[in-house]
């Protein structure tokens, strides 16, 4: 595997009870690249993202981000789970955007963006506020800093959620179906922000059914089904020179 990978998945497995959701997942994500995960519901895509951010714990294999083993430390050839403080430290290196926004309803857009750096990183409030204002400008919401989530459209809320994740200055961004809860006319404004991040060189793993986005922005595409990688490659390889019938069947339904 590449020595320059930002993220390495090495034989990652995960089960919920008797149901194995991830089965020996192995691939890399290179720095400054966008990887799109495709697949039907239940294929393990979102679980894989949650394992990177340690919202779920893997049962086998290894995940490394920037050369650091995630969730565990290795001593004398054995893996030992990290204490919660170390887990939180690792989690702060990664920004995650969910499909349902998860904004604090009692906080304004600006306050939602500020809360992480102030509380988790103990950064100066005035500096954080200035940076949060700039981030909201960056996602096209400089005019909505005082708005509460209930006063914003779904697309605006998701853009605030992206700004909130960026406020933690992550090295990696994870997007778990960020447009699936949006009305169709609002999808574009969120995808435009994500395209801008990709153009700026942010390393991203994106779970999405937006095939147009994957064609235009992804450097690599991974198609998963039933917890395994069925197909992977460049967008051209996966979409135009598909090798597996299962991938062709899936693409026929979503295109």
N, C-alpha and C positions, 0 to 999 in steps of 0.2 A: 504494500500500500504506500501511497505517496507520503514522503516525509514532511511535506508542507501543508498537510490537511489542517483546516481549521476545526473540523469535526470528523471524528472517526467512530464508526460503528463496527464493532468486531464481534460477530457471532452473538448478537444481542437476542435474548429470549425473555418473554414475559408471559405469565399465566394469571388468570383470575379463576381461582378454584381449579376445576378440571379442564378449563378451556384455555388453550394456549393461543394467545393473540399475536405474539411475535415469535418467529421461528428462525433462529440463526441469521439475523439481519446483518449484512456486512456491506458497507459502502463508505465513501469519503465525501466530504464537502470541502472544496478548496476555498481559500481566503478570497473575499471580494467577488464571490460567485453566488448565483441563485439556483437552488435546487427545488424543483416542484415535485411534490408527492401526489400521485393520482391513485385512485382506486375506489371500489364500491364501499358503501357503508359497512363497517365491521371488518375492514381489511387490516386494521392495525395502524393506520396513518397517524391519527390523533394520539393514540397511546404512545407511539414512538416519540412524538414531540414532547409529550408530558414526561417521558423518561429523561429526555435531555434536560428539561427544567426541574427534574426531580419532584414533580408532582406525583409521579409513580416511581417505584423502585424496580429495577430490572432483577430478574432471577438468575441470569447467566450472561456471560460475555462481558464486554467493556464498552463504555462510551467515554471518549476523550474530547475535550474542547481546549484548543490551543495547547495541546500536549499534556493537559492536566486530567487525570482520571476523575470522572464524575461520580460522586456518591460514595466513593470508597477510597481507602488508602491501602497501599500494598506493603506488607511487612513479611520478610522471610518467605516470599512466594505465596502468601495468603492474603486475601482481601478482607478488610474490616470496614464496616459501615462507618461513615463520618458522623460526628456529633452534629446536632442541629445548627450550631453556630457556623460550622464549616459549610454545611449545606446551604445556609442562607448566603454566605459569602460567595459561593460558587453561583448560586441562582442570580445574584445581582449582576453577573457578567453577561446575562442573557435576557433579552427583552422578549416578552410573549404577548401576542394579541389574540384574543379569543373571539369566537363568533358572536357572543352576546355582550360585548363591550365591557361589562363588569365595572362601570364607573361608580363612584360613590355618589348617590343621588342627592345628598345634602351638601355637596361641595360644588363650587363653580368649575368651569372648564379649567381656569388657571389654577385653582386650588387642587384639582385632581392631578394636574401635571406636576405640581410642586411637592405633593405629599411624600412621594418615594424618596427623593434626594434628601429632604429635610429629616424625615424620620429614620430611614434606613441607613443613609450615608452620613447623617449629622452635618450636612453642609449648611453654609450661611444662608439664611432665609432671603436676604436681599439679592444675593448672587443667583440663587435658585429661581427667584421670581423673574429676574431679568432674562435668564436663559429659557424659562418656561414661556414667557411672552414671545421670544424669538422662535421657539418650536411651534407655537400655535400659528404664528405668521407663516412658518414654513409649510404647514399643512393647510393653509388657506383659511385659518380661523382667527386671525388677529383681531377681528371685529366682534368675536363672540367670547372673549375672555371672562366676562361676568355672567354668562348664561349658565343655567343649571341643566343637567342632562334632560329633564322633562321638557325643556324649552328648545331642544335641538332635534333635528331629524336623525334617523339612524345612521346615515352617512356621516353627519357631523360628529355624532358620538363616537363612531369608530375612528375618525381622524383624531379626536381627542385621545382615544385609547392608544393610538400609535405615538402621538406626542408624549404621552405619559411614559410609554416604554422607552422612548428615546431619551427622556430626561435622566434615566439611570446610566446613560452613556455606555450601552452594551456593545460588546464585540460581535454579537450574533443576534439576529432577530428571527423569532419563530412566529409564524402566522397560521392559526388553526381555522381554516375556512372563514376568513375574515369578512367575506361578502355574503355568506349564506343566509344571514338573517335580514338582509337589506332588500327593500323594494328594487326592482330591476333598474329603475332610472337613477338610483343612488349608487349603484355598483361602481360606475366609472370614476366617481370622485375619489373613492378609496383606492382603486387600482392605480389611478394617476399618482397618488402619493407613494405607493409601493414602487412604481416604475421609477420615480424620482430617487428613492433610496437606492435602488439597484444601480442607477446611473452614477450615483455618488460612491459606489463601491462597497455598500453594506453587504456583509455575508448574510444570506437569508435562506431559511427552509420554509417552504410555503405548502400547506395542504389546501388544495382548491380544486374546484370543478371548472374553473374559468380557463378553458382550453386556449382561448385567444391570448390571454395573459401568458400562459405557459409557452406558447409558440414565440411570442414576441420578446419575453424577458428572461426565461429560464436559460441557464447554461447547460443544465442537465435535468432530465426527467426520470423519475423512478415510478414504475407502476407496480402496486402491491395488490395482492388478493389472498385472503385467508392466511394472513400473517407471514407471507413470503414475498420476496421480490420476484416478480414474473419477468419483468423487462426493465432495462435501464439504458440510457444513452443520451445523446443530444436530442433536442426537439425534432430535428429532421429524421433521425434514426427511429425514434419512438412513434412519431405521427405519420411519417411518409414511407418508412421502410420497416414497418412492424414485422417482427419475427414470430410472434406467438398469437394463436387464434384467440386466446382469452383476452389479450389486449385489444385485438380488432373488434371483438364483441362489445367490450366496454366502450371503446371510442365511438362505435356506431350508435350507441344509445345516448351518449352525452354530446356529440357534435350536432 
